[in-house]
Amino acid sequence: MTTPARIAAHGDTEHAALIGITVPLMGGRWQRDRIVLGQSIPPAMAAGIARSGNVAIDLSYTDTPTLRLTAPSRVVLAYDAQDLPTARGALIAASAQGGWPIAADPQSLALLTLAERIAQSEIPVLLEGPTGTGKEVLAQFIHRLSARESGPFVAVNCAAMPEAMLEALLFGHKKGAFTGASDTGEGLFRAADKGTLLLDEIGELPLALQAKLLRALQEGEILPLGATRPIKVDVRVIAATNRHLAAEVEAGRFREDLLYRLNVFPLRLPALRDRTGDIAALAFGMLLRHAPGPEQPGWIDRAALSLLETHAWPGNVRELENVIRRAILLADGAEVIGAGHIVFDTAVRPVVKAAAEAAAMAVPLSDKLSSRDSALPSALSPGKSARSLSDVAFASEARAILETLANHCGNRAATARSLGISERTLRYRLASMRGAGLLAVGGAA
């Protein structure tokens, strides 16, 4: 079989139509050079292809389409020749085996092509985009295509680490540097030496540590807690955020010099609703991940994909994964996921524009809270049951934060003191509320 762009092949040209609408639009050599397409690939050959780090995809026609992972990096794709668009999504998902990005939308393909070029350099990269759009996947992609591929890839969420231990966790510490430091800790920078360090949620990093991070980026050295001499490190830093860092600089929460150091080459990941061409391929990729067995669904029909492609996806790729895992369960042994198996996440936390405006503009919420059925979502309204205990807890916490923030005229420091939490914890709670859709973008900033 003769195929474009150096894709190896086994068999004849029977599947040229599918290959012709799929392969030319794939991301680049990183994807095309790893794929071996064919028909009736002998098992021994498929196993050898997989051992070499490539993906063997056995293609065939059928009236009952299926996509199965028969072994690591060995995929069987049987498809209906009359439904090539659906088969294209399945083929792209199969080609991404091995932890590579799944992309079919022109925006995503252009982004990966640019990231492929950036990977060859050592410049810092800033990944921006809403929560759940795949920033860590893109960071891993850049690492794997760089000269640092053989080195470690270390990812850390700056918002999830205890603030009191953050400096020691990032830069390391000497024995006895603080109470409980019974041993020397190397820190994440040294753990990522000769590799890549992803600093996720970089906007949550305290100002004091931002200055230390700036020095590490400028000088290529760190000073562990309790040490008197800096230590050289060879680390490529990739930063990621779901915030607009320029606005954080204006608000005094992020250092302008650090922003310029990180923002050498910004890459913005669009929300899933803005790249609908990815949805079918992502859905099939999740089907391969979560339904690998023969007793589980092996296909998603066109009606189900149409539902997925018209959804707004406030939770982005994470929400899509929830929907596919739910559909696999609801299919209950059926071979194909249909429209009846697609159940979207219940919107128990819709955007509360009135509450967001009240918090941002320091307008007391008492009047708004009196009309509870109109100003707040059902999970926040008394007398209406939430779907789970976690929803109840989240709703109660959100209500208390919004009320206190408004009562303190939008002053976050005063709000944090009143609630008995740190200002950093308050920022994290507000970010979680914004990510859940409880705050409009920019509300209670």
Backbone torsions as a table, in degrees:
resi	resn	phi	psi	omega
1	MET	NA	128.5	178.0
2	THR	-96.1	124.0	-177.7
3	THR	-132.1	157.0	-176.2
4	PRO	-75.7	162.4	167.2
5	ALA	58.1	43.1	171.8
6	ARG	64.8	15.2	173.9
7	ILE	-69.0	125.8	176.1
8	ALA	-71.8	157.8	-176.1
9	ALA	-149.8	160.2	178.0
10	HIS	-139.9	123.0	178.0
11	GLY	115.9	-155.4	-176.2
12	ASP	-106.3	-164.2	-174.8
13	THR	-97.6	21.8	-174.5
14	GLU	-59.7	-32.6	-175.4
15	HIS	-102.4	25.6	-177.3
16	ALA	-61.5	-31.7	-178.4
17	ALA	-64.2	-46.7	179.3
18	LEU	-66.2	-44.6	-179.2
19	ILE	-62.7	-39.0	-176.9
20	GLY	-65.3	-30.9	179.4
21	ILE	-94.0	-2.4	-176.5
22	THR	-111.6	-56.2	-171.2
23	VAL	-61.4	-45.4	-178.9
24	PRO	-60.7	-21.1	-178.1
25	LEU	-97.8	2.4	179.6
26	MET	-70.6	163.7	-169.2
27	GLY	-58.5	-43.3	-175.4
28	GLY	168.1	-167.9	-177.1
29	ARG	-60.9	-33.9	-179.8
30	TRP	-55.7	-30.4	-178.8
31	GLN	-95.7	-48.5	-173.1
32	ARG	-66.8	-35.3	-175.9
33	ASP	-74.5	-8.3	-177.6
34	ARG	-98.1	-2.8	-169.0
35	ILE	-107.0	134.2	170.9
36	VAL	-119.2	111.9	-179.6
37	LEU	-101.0	146.6	177.8
38	GLY	-175.7	-179.3	178.8
39	GLN	-124.4	129.3	-179.0
40	SER	56.0	50.0	177.4
41	ILE	-66.5	125.1	179.5
42	PRO	-57.7	141.2	-178.0
43	PRO	-54.3	-40.3	-179.0
44	ALA	-64.1	-39.4	178.6
45	MET	-67.1	-42.6	179.4
46	ALA	-61.1	-40.6	179.2
47	ALA	-64.6	-39.1	178.2
48	GLY	-66.2	-38.3	177.9
49	ILE	-62.1	-43.9	-179.7
50	ALA	-65.0	-40.4	-179.7
51	ARG	-65.3	-27.5	180.0
52	SER	-79.9	-0.8	178.9
53	GLY	92.9	4.9	178.2
54	ASN	-99.4	177.9	-179.2
55	VAL	-117.3	126.1	177.1
56	ALA	-98.5	122.1	-179.0
57	ILE	-120.7	114.0	-179.1
58	ASP	-91.7	116.1	-176.3
59	LEU	-100.3	143.7	174.2
60	SER	-158.3	162.1	175.6
61	TYR	-93.5	149.8	176.0
62	THR	-164.1	158.7	173.1
63	ASP	-84.9	-14.3	179.4
64	THR	-120.6	86.0	-174.2
65	PRO	-58.8	150.6	176.9
66	THR	-156.1	150.4	175.9
67	LEU	-131.2	116.4	-175.7
68	ARG	-132.6	143.4	172.1
69	LEU	-97.2	104.1	-176.3
70	THR	-82.6	-23.0	177.5
71	ALA	-166.6	166.0	178.4
72	PRO	-54.1	126.4	179.3
73	SER	64.0	23.5	175.8
74	ARG	-131.5	113.5	-171.5
75	VAL	-124.4	140.9	173.0
76	VAL	-109.9	124.8	178.2
77	LEU	-124.0	107.4	174.7
78	ALA	-108.2	124.8	-171.2
79	TYR	-137.2	163.8	177.7
80	ASP	-89.4	121.0	-177.6
81	ALA	-64.2	-16.1	178.9
82	GLN	-86.9	-4.8	-179.2
83	ASP	-128.6	63.1	-176.9
84	LEU	-65.7	-35.2	178.7
85	PRO	-58.8	-41.0	178.1
86	THR	-67.9	-42.0	179.5
87	ALA	-63.2	-33.0	178.5
88	ARG	-61.8	-44.3	177.5
89	GLY	-60.9	-39.8	179.4
90	ALA	-66.5	-39.3	-179.6
91	LEU	-66.9	-39.9	178.0
92	ILE	-64.3	-41.2	177.7
93	ALA	-63.1	-41.6	179.5
94	ALA	-64.5	-36.1	-177.2
95	SER	-70.3	-18.3	-176.4
96	ALA	-89.9	5.9	179.9
97	GLN	-57.3	143.3	-177.1
98	GLY	104.0	11.5	176.2
99	GLY	86.8	17.4	178.6
100	TRP	-86.0	158.5	179.9
101	PRO	-64.4	150.0	174.4
102	ILE	-105.3	118.4	-175.9
103	ALA	-144.9	133.8	176.1
104	ALA	-136.7	-23.5	-179.9
105	ASP	-74.0	141.4	-180.0
106	PRO	-53.8	-37.2	178.7
107	GLN	-62.5	-44.6	-178.1
108	SER	-68.7	-39.8	178.6
109	LEU	-64.4	-39.6	177.5
110	ALA	-65.3	-39.6	179.1
111	LEU	-63.1	-43.1	180.0
112	LEU	-68.3	-36.5	176.8
113	THR	-62.0	-42.4	176.9
114	LEU	-66.3	-43.0	179.1
115	ALA	-62.7	-34.3	177.8
116	GLU	-62.2	-39.8	177.8
117	ARG	-70.0	-41.3	-179.3
118	ILE	-63.3	-33.4	-177.4
119	ALA	-60.2	-26.9	-177.7
120	GLN	-75.9	-11.5	-179.6
121	SER	-103.6	-178.3	178.7
122	GLU	-113.7	9.7	-175.1
123	ILE	-70.1	147.6	175.5
124	PRO	-63.9	150.0	-178.7
125	VAL	-127.2	136.8	175.2
126	LEU	-113.8	119.1	179.1
127	LEU	-99.7	121.6	-179.8
128	GLU	-118.3	148.7	177.2
129	GLY	158.0	162.5	-179.4
130	PRO	-61.7	160.1	177.0
131	THR	-60.3	136.0	175.2
132	GLY	86.1	15.5	-179.0
133	THR	-95.6	-5.7	175.8
134	GLY	101.5	34.0	-178.8
135	LYS	-65.9	-38.8	179.3
136	GLU	-67.9	-36.5	176.7
137	VAL	-60.8	-42.1	179.1
138	LEU	-67.3	-38.3	177.9
139	ALA	-63.1	-42.5	177.5
140	GLN	-63.9	-37.0	178.2
141	PHE	-61.0	-46.5	178.8
142	ILE	-61.7	-42.0	179.1
143	HIS	-62.3	-44.9	-175.5
144	ARG	-67.4	-26.2	-179.6
145	LEU	-96.0	3.1	-177.7
146	SER	-95.9	172.8	176.2
147	ALA	-68.9	-10.2	-179.4
148	ARG	-93.1	10.3	-174.1
149	GLU	-52.5	-37.2	-178.3
150	SER	-77.8	-10.9	178.1
151	GLY	-87.0	176.1	-177.2
152	PRO	-74.1	150.2	169.0
153	PHE	-114.0	116.0	-176.6
154	VAL	-118.2	124.5	179.7
155	ALA	-115.0	135.3	179.3
156	VAL	-137.8	136.2	176.2
157	ASN	-94.5	110.7	-175.8
158	CYS	-64.0	-25.9	-178.8
159	ALA	-80.9	-18.2	-174.6
160	ALA	-94.0	-12.5	-177.9
161	MET	-87.2	142.2	177.9
162	PRO	-58.8	131.3	-175.1
163	GLU	-60.0	-37.7	-177.6
164	ALA	-66.8	-25.0	-177.0
165	MET	-105.1	0.5	-170.9
166	LEU	-61.4	-44.1	-178.5
167	GLU	-63.4	-44.4	179.7
168	ALA	-65.4	-37.5	-179.5
169	LEU	-68.1	-35.8	-179.3
170	LEU	-80.2	-49.0	-169.9
171	PHE	-105.4	-6.9	179.1
172	GLY	87.2	175.5	-179.6
173	HIS	-155.0	156.3	174.7
174	LYS	-87.4	157.3	176.2
175	LYS	-59.7	129.7	-179.6
176	GLY	81.9	7.6	-177.9
177	ALA	-65.7	-26.8	177.7
178	PHE	-155.0	168.6	-178.9
179	THR	-58.9	125.5	179.8
180	GLY	95.6	-6.6	179.5
181	ALA	-83.4	74.7	-176.4
182	SER	-79.6	-15.7	178.3
183	ASP	-135.1	162.6	174.9
184	THR	-76.0	136.4	176.7
185	GLY	-112.2	131.1	-175.6
186	GLU	-75.9	-28.8	-178.6
187	GLY	82.4	162.4	-173.3
188	LEU	-72.5	-29.1	177.3
189	PHE	-63.1	-45.1	179.3
190	ARG	-72.5	-30.0	176.3
191	ALA	-64.5	-28.5	-179.1
192	ALA	-95.7	10.6	-177.4
193	ASP	-56.6	135.6	-176.2
194	LYS	69.3	11.4	180.0
195	GLY	-134.6	-145.7	-174.9
196	THR	-125.6	137.7	176.8
197	LEU	-116.5	118.4	175.9
198	LEU	-94.9	119.1	175.4
199	LEU	-101.8	93.3	-179.1
200	ASP	-80.8	150.6	-176.9
201	GLU	52.8	48.8	-176.7
202	ILE	-61.1	-24.9	179.0
203	GLY	-65.8	-15.0	179.4
204	GLU	-88.6	-2.9	-178.4
205	LEU	-70.9	127.8	179.6
206	PRO	-58.7	150.0	-176.9
207	LEU	-56.2	-40.1	-178.8
208	ALA	-60.7	-39.1	179.9
209	LEU	-78.2	-23.5	176.7
210	GLN	-61.7	-37.6	178.4
211	ALA	-64.9	-39.0	-179.7
212	LYS	-71.2	-36.1	176.6
213	LEU	-65.3	-39.2	179.0
214	LEU	-59.5	-42.7	179.3
215	ARG	-65.6	-40.2	179.4
216	ALA	-61.1	-38.6	179.4
217	LEU	-72.1	-39.0	-177.1
218	GLN	-74.7	-43.4	-171.8
219	GLU	-101.7	-12.7	-177.4
220	GLY	66.9	33.8	179.6
221	GLU	-148.0	154.1	179.9
222	ILE	-127.8	156.9	176.3
223	LEU	-120.3	103.0	179.5
224	PRO	-63.1	154.8	176.3
225	LEU	-58.7	131.2	179.1
226	GLY	85.5	-7.0	-179.5
227	ALA	-90.2	157.4	178.7
228	THR	-113.2	-11.1	179.2
229	ARG	-125.5	135.2	179.2
230	PRO	-70.3	158.3	-179.6
231	ILE	-118.5	130.4	178.4
232	LYS	-72.0	138.4	175.6
233	VAL	-134.7	148.4	178.8
234	ASP	-117.4	88.5	-173.2
235	VAL	-131.7	135.3	169.4
236	ARG	-94.5	125.1	-178.6
237	VAL	-100.1	128.3	170.3
238	ILE	-115.3	124.2	179.6
239	ALA	-104.7	147.8	179.7
240	ALA	-136.2	145.9	180.0
241	THR	-156.0	150.1	171.7
242	ASN	-103.5	9.6	178.3
243	ARG	-103.8	167.5	172.0
244	HIS	-95.2	101.5	-171.5
245	LEU	-65.4	-28.8	176.9
246	ALA	-62.4	-37.9	176.7
247	ALA	-68.4	-35.1	177.3
248	GLU	-65.7	-35.7	176.0
249	VAL	-64.1	-45.4	179.2
250	GLU	-60.3	-33.9	-179.1
251	ALA	-83.2	-3.5	178.5
252	GLY	81.6	15.2	-177.6
253	ARG	-101.9	-4.8	-179.8
254	PHE	-144.4	138.8	-177.0
255	ARG	-72.1	131.8	-179.6
256	GLU	-66.5	-39.1	-179.2
257	ASP	-66.5	-34.8	176.9
258	LEU	-69.2	-38.2	177.3
259	LEU	-59.2	-45.2	179.7
260	TYR	-65.0	-33.8	178.9
261	ARG	-69.5	-38.2	-178.9
262	LEU	-80.7	-30.4	-168.5
263	ASN	-90.2	34.3	179.2
264	VAL	-62.9	-43.7	177.2
265	PHE	-139.9	97.4	179.7
266	PRO	-81.3	140.6	173.2
267	LEU	-124.4	126.0	-179.3
268	ARG	-108.1	125.7	177.7
269	LEU	-92.3	122.1	179.6
270	PRO	-70.0	156.8	172.6
271	ALA	-64.3	155.3	-176.2
272	LEU	-60.9	-34.3	-179.5
273	ARG	-64.9	-18.3	-179.6
274	ASP	-95.6	0.8	176.9
275	ARG	-138.4	62.1	-174.9
276	THR	-62.9	-20.7	177.9
277	GLY	-63.7	-18.4	178.5
278	ASP	-82.7	-18.4	-165.0
279	ILE	-63.9	-47.1	-178.7
280	ALA	-61.3	-46.1	-179.6
281	ALA	-63.9	-42.2	177.5
282	LEU	-63.0	-40.9	180.0
283	ALA	-62.4	-43.5	178.1
284	PHE	-67.5	-35.8	176.6
285	GLY	-62.2	-39.2	177.7
286	MET	-71.5	-31.7	175.1
287	LEU	-63.8	-42.7	177.2
288	LEU	-62.5	-37.4	-176.8
289	ARG	-73.5	-41.2	-170.7
290	HIS	-104.4	-9.4	178.8
291	ALA	-134.0	62.4	-175.6
292	PRO	-77.6	-21.4	-172.7
293	GLY	-79.9	156.3	-179.4
294	PRO	-68.0	-19.0	-179.5
295	GLU	-85.2	-1.2	-178.8
296	GLN	-109.3	165.1	-178.3
297	PRO	-56.5	143.1	180.0
298	GLY	-118.8	7.6	-177.0
299	TRP	-156.8	158.8	174.0
300	ILE	-124.3	122.4	-174.7
301	ASP	-79.8	169.0	-174.4
302	ARG	-62.2	-36.9	-179.7
303	ALA	-63.6	-41.4	178.5
304	ALA	-66.1	-42.0	179.4
305	LEU	-64.6	-35.2	178.1
306	SER	-63.6	-39.1	175.8
307	LEU	-62.4	-44.1	-179.1
308	LEU	-63.2	-38.2	-175.5
309	GLU	-75.2	-14.0	179.2
310	THR	-104.3	0.3	179.7
311	HIS	-79.5	152.7	-176.9
312	ALA	-79.2	-23.5	177.6
313	TRP	52.5	61.7	175.3
314	PRO	-62.6	-26.2	178.7
315	GLY	-94.1	5.3	177.0
316	ASN	56.6	-142.6	-171.6
317	VAL	-65.4	-33.2	178.4
318	ARG	-61.8	-40.4	178.5
319	GLU	-66.5	-39.8	178.0
320	LEU	-60.3	-40.7	178.5
321	GLU	-63.6	-40.3	176.2
322	ASN	-58.4	-45.0	-176.9
323	VAL	-64.6	-42.1	-179.6
324	ILE	-67.7	-42.4	178.4
325	ARG	-63.6	-37.1	177.0
326	ARG	-66.5	-40.7	-179.8
327	ALA	-65.2	-37.8	177.4
328	ILE	-60.1	-42.3	179.3
329	LEU	-67.5	-44.4	-177.8
330	LEU	-69.6	-25.7	178.4
331	ALA	-63.4	-30.5	170.9
332	ASP	49.3	54.8	176.0
333	GLY	93.9	-9.1	177.8
334	ALA	-66.3	149.9	-177.4
335	GLU	-78.8	-23.1	-175.0
336	VAL	-130.1	135.5	172.4
337	ILE	-81.8	122.1	-179.7
338	GLY	-109.9	-178.6	-178.0
339	ALA	-60.3	-33.1	-179.5
340	GLY	-68.2	-15.7	179.5
341	HIS	-92.8	-5.1	-177.5
342	ILE	-89.9	114.3	177.5
343	VAL	-127.0	117.6	-177.5
344	PHE	-81.9	158.9	178.2
345	ASP	-58.6	134.6	178.4
346	THR	-69.5	131.9	-176.7
347	ALA	-81.0	73.3	178.9
348	VAL	-82.6	-9.4	-179.1
349	ARG	-131.4	62.3	179.1
350	PRO	-69.9	169.0	179.2
351	VAL	-64.5	130.1	-179.2
352	VAL	-107.7	86.3	-173.7
353	LYS	-63.6	-39.0	-178.5
354	ALA	-63.7	-43.9	-179.0
355	ALA	-69.3	-38.5	179.7
356	ALA	-64.3	-43.4	178.9
357	GLU	-64.9	-37.0	180.0
358	ALA	-64.0	-42.2	-179.7
359	ALA	-68.8	-41.1	-176.5
360	ALA	-72.0	-35.3	-174.7
361	MET	-100.3	4.3	177.4
362	ALA	61.5	36.7	175.4
363	VAL	-93.0	126.6	-180.0
364	PRO	-53.9	143.2	-176.5
365	LEU	-90.7	-1.9	-172.1
366	SER	-58.5	-42.5	179.9
367	ASP	-67.3	-40.1	-177.8
368	LYS	-69.8	-38.3	-176.9
369	LEU	-71.2	-18.5	178.7
370	SER	-70.2	-28.9	176.1
371	SER	-99.8	71.6	-168.2
372	ARG	-66.1	-32.6	-176.1
373	ASP	-73.3	-16.3	-179.3
374	SER	-105.0	-32.6	-173.7
375	ALA	-87.5	-25.1	-173.1
376	LEU	-121.2	153.3	176.8
377	PRO	-69.8	167.3	-174.8
378	SER	-60.1	-35.0	-178.5
379	ALA	-68.3	-19.7	-179.3
380	LEU	-96.4	-12.7	-172.5
381	SER	-88.9	129.8	177.2
382	PRO	-60.3	144.6	176.6
383	GLY	88.1	-5.3	178.2
384	LYS	-117.2	132.4	-173.6
385	SER	-82.1	137.7	174.0
386	ALA	-85.5	167.2	-175.1
387	ARG	-77.5	-24.1	-178.2
388	SER	-154.2	167.3	179.1
389	LEU	-63.8	-36.1	179.5
390	SER	-64.4	-35.3	177.0
391	ASP	-64.9	-40.7	179.2
392	VAL	-61.9	-45.7	-178.5
393	ALA	-65.1	-43.8	179.4
394	PHE	-62.4	-44.2	-178.7
395	ALA	-63.2	-43.0	-179.8
396	SER	-63.9	-43.1	179.6
397	GLU	-64.4	-43.3	-179.5
398	ALA	-62.8	-41.2	180.0
399	ARG	-61.9	-44.8	-178.7
400	ALA	-64.8	-41.3	-179.6
401	ILE	-64.6	-46.5	-178.5
402	LEU	-63.0	-42.8	179.4
403	GLU	-63.2	-47.1	-177.5
404	THR	-66.5	-40.0	178.9
405	LEU	-61.4	-42.3	179.4
406	ALA	-67.7	-39.8	-179.4
407	ASN	-64.5	-25.8	179.7
408	HIS	-100.7	23.1	174.4
409	CYS	57.7	34.5	177.8
410	GLY	79.5	4.0	-179.3
411	ASN	-78.2	111.3	-174.2
412	ARG	-73.6	-33.4	178.6
413	ALA	-63.4	-45.7	178.7
414	ALA	-66.1	-37.5	178.9
415	THR	-63.2	-45.3	-179.8
416	ALA	-61.0	-43.7	178.7
417	ARG	-62.1	-41.8	-179.0
418	SER	-64.6	-36.3	-178.9
419	LEU	-84.8	-9.7	179.2
420	GLY	76.5	29.4	178.6
421	ILE	-128.5	166.8	177.8
422	SER	-77.9	159.0	178.4
423	GLU	-64.3	-32.9	178.1
424	ARG	-65.0	-41.0	177.4
425	THR	-63.7	-38.8	177.9
426	LEU	-62.7	-42.4	177.7
427	ARG	-59.9	-40.9	179.8
428	TYR	-65.2	-40.5	179.2
429	ARG	-64.7	-42.0	179.6
430	LEU	-65.0	-39.0	177.8
431	ALA	-63.8	-39.5	177.8
432	SER	-64.5	-40.8	178.6
433	MET	-65.2	-40.0	178.7
434	ARG	-66.4	-41.3	179.0
435	GLY	-65.3	-30.4	178.8
436	ALA	-82.1	-2.8	179.3
437	GLY	87.9	8.8	-178.4
438	LEU	-82.4	-18.4	176.0
439	LEU	-123.0	139.1	172.4
440	ALA	-67.3	151.9	179.4
441	VAL	-58.4	126.6	-178.1
442	GLY	93.3	-13.5	-179.5
443	GLY	-71.7	140.9	178.3
444	ALA	53.0	38.5	-178.2
445	ALA	-64.5	NA	NA
